[in-house]
């Protein structure tokens, strides 16, 4: 089984904020499939389990708030005995320009508390991730910035980025080598 996670914060209040770009990717992909994620209390996450190309795919939106994202992911990984190679996480990154994609097979948290929690609870940083640039505004407190709404210009840029992210999911589901996926998409944005 493959597990595809979008990081964000639950609730209407945070729906279209910069920190929720991971949720936005998962929602867009599920919309394309005409599927919906449903809250599963045992995982502390909204999940959608689908069959695609002969394999099970679980789409996950942790409901634990960003800084505790690892709780949901570690529960799912243990419950289904998912291999680390079958985990893909979409996360926001203030160190990249809005819409820029940066794919990695492993790495640290880069100051991102959601990734820090995931790495700590999985006891491993060797998982595939797609960092999506949300830019930064150094004149604002970081928490205010990431919990702020996207501008109209950013929304236009991010529509292309979300489409590319959906293509990344397709390639990941089709078992294309992640190094090839990285080469393809790290150079496109």
C-alpha positions in Angstrom: 0.0 0.0 0.0 1.1 3.5 -0.7 0.4 6.4 1.7 0.2 9.9 0.3 0.0 12.7 2.9 -0.7 16.3 2.7 0.2 18.4 5.7 -1.9 21.2 7.0 -4.2 22.2 9.9 -7.8 21.0 10.2 -10.8 23.2 10.2 -12.5 25.9 8.1 -10.4 28.7 9.7 -7.2 27.3 8.1 -8.6 26.0 4.8 -6.9 28.2 2.3 -3.9 29.3 4.3 -0.3 28.9 3.2 0.4 26.2 5.8 -2.4 24.1 4.2 -0.9 23.7 0.7 -0.4 19.9 1.4 -4.2 19.6 2.2 -5.0 21.5 -1.0 -3.0 19.0 -3.1 -4.7 16.0 -1.5 -8.2 17.6 -1.9 -7.5 18.4 -5.6 -6.4 14.8 -6.3 -9.4 13.3 -4.5 -11.7 15.8 -6.4 -10.3 14.5 -9.6 -11.2 10.9 -8.5 -14.6 12.1 -7.2 -13.6 10.8 -3.7 -13.6 12.4 -0.3 -11.5 11.9 2.7 -13.4 10.9 5.9 -12.3 11.4 9.5 -10.9 8.1 11.0 -10.5 8.6 14.8 -8.2 5.7 15.2 -5.6 7.5 13.0 -6.4 11.1 14.0 -6.7 11.9 10.3 -9.0 12.3 7.4 -8.3 9.4 5.1 -9.5 8.0 1.7 -8.5 4.5 0.8 -8.8 3.8 -2.9 -7.7 1.1 -5.3 -5.9 2.4 -8.3 -3.8 0.5 -10.9 -4.2 -2.6 -8.9 -2.9 -1.3 -5.6 -4.3 0.3 -2.5 -3.5 4.0 -2.0 -4.3 5.8 1.2 -4.6 9.6 1.0 -4.1 11.3 4.4 -4.8 14.7 5.9 -3.7 14.6 9.6 -6.3 16.1 11.9 -3.7 16.7 14.7 -2.6 20.1 13.6 0.6 20.7 11.7 3.1 20.4 14.6 1.8 16.9 15.6 1.4 15.5 12.0 3.7 12.6 12.9 1.1 11.1 15.3 -1.3 10.3 12.5 1.3 9.2 10.0 3.1 6.9 12.5 -0.2 5.2 13.5 -1.0 4.5 9.8 2.5 3.3 9.0 2.4 0.9 11.9 -1.2 -0.3 11.5 -0.8 -1.1 7.8 3.0 -2.0 8.1 3.8 0.4 5.3 7.3 0.5 4.0 9.1 3.9 4.1 9.6 3.7 0.3 5.8 3.8 0.0 5.3 7.1 1.9 5.1 10.5 0.1 4.5 13.7 1.9 3.5 17.1 0.5 4.5 20.1 2.7 4.8 23.9 2.6 8.2 25.5 2.5 8.8 29.2 3.4 12.4 29.0 2.0 11.2 28.5 -1.6 9.4 31.0 -3.9 5.7 30.6 -4.1 4.9 27.6 -6.4 8.4 26.2 -6.6 8.7 22.5 -6.1 11.6 20.7 -4.4 11.4 17.0 -4.3 13.7 15.0 -1.9 14.1 11.3 -1.0 15.4 12.1 2.5 16.5 15.0 4.6 16.0 16.9 7.7 13.1 19.0 8.8 14.6 22.4 7.6 12.9 24.1 10.6 9.4 22.8 9.7 7.7 21.6 12.8 5.4 19.2 11.0 8.4 17.5 9.4 10.3 17.6 12.8 7.4 15.7 14.5 7.2 13.2 11.7 10.9 12.4 11.7 10.9 12.2 15.5 7.9 9.7 15.6 9.0 7.6 12.6 12.6 7.6 13.9 13.6 8.1 10.3 14.1 10.9 7.9 14.4 8.7 4.8 10.9 9.4 3.3 9.9 11.0 0.1 8.7 14.5 0.3 7.6 17.3 -2.0 8.2 20.8 -0.6 6.0 23.4 -2.1 7.2 27.0 -1.9 4.9 29.5 -0.2 7.5 32.3 -0.1 8.1 34.3 3.0 7.5 37.8 4.3 10.2 38.7 6.8 8.3 41.7 8.0 5.7 39.4 9.5 5.9 36.9 12.3 6.4 33.5 10.7 3.3 32.0 12.4 1.1 34.9 11.1 2.5 34.5 7.6 2.0 30.7 7.3 -1.5 31.0 8.7 -2.3 33.8 6.3 -4.4 33.5 3.1 -2.7 33.3 -0.3 -2.9 36.4 -2.5 -4.7 36.2 -5.8 -1.4 36.1 -7.7 -0.2 33.3 -5.5 -3.4 31.4 -6.1 -2.8 31.6 -9.9 0.8 30.4 -9.5 -0.3 27.6 -7.1 -2.9 26.2 -9.5 -0.1 25.1 -11.8 1.9 23.8 -8.9 -1.1 21.8 -7.6 -1.5 20.3 -11.1 2.2 19.3 -11.2 1.8 17.8 -7.7 -1.1 15.7 -9.0 1.2 14.5 -11.8 3.8 13.6 -9.2 1.2 11.5 -7.4 0.3 9.7 -10.6 4.0 8.9 -11.3 4.5 7.8 -7.7 1.4 5.5 -7.9 2.8 4.1 -11.2 6.0 3.1 -9.3 8.2 5.3 -11.4 11.7 5.6 -9.8 11.6 8.5 -7.4 15.0 9.7 -8.7 13.3 10.0 -12.2 10.3 11.9 -10.7 12.7 14.2 -8.8 14.6 14.9 -12.0 11.5 15.6 -14.0 9.8 18.0 -11.5 12.7 19.7 -9.8 13.5 21.2 -13.1 10.0 22.2 -14.1 9.3 24.9 -11.6 
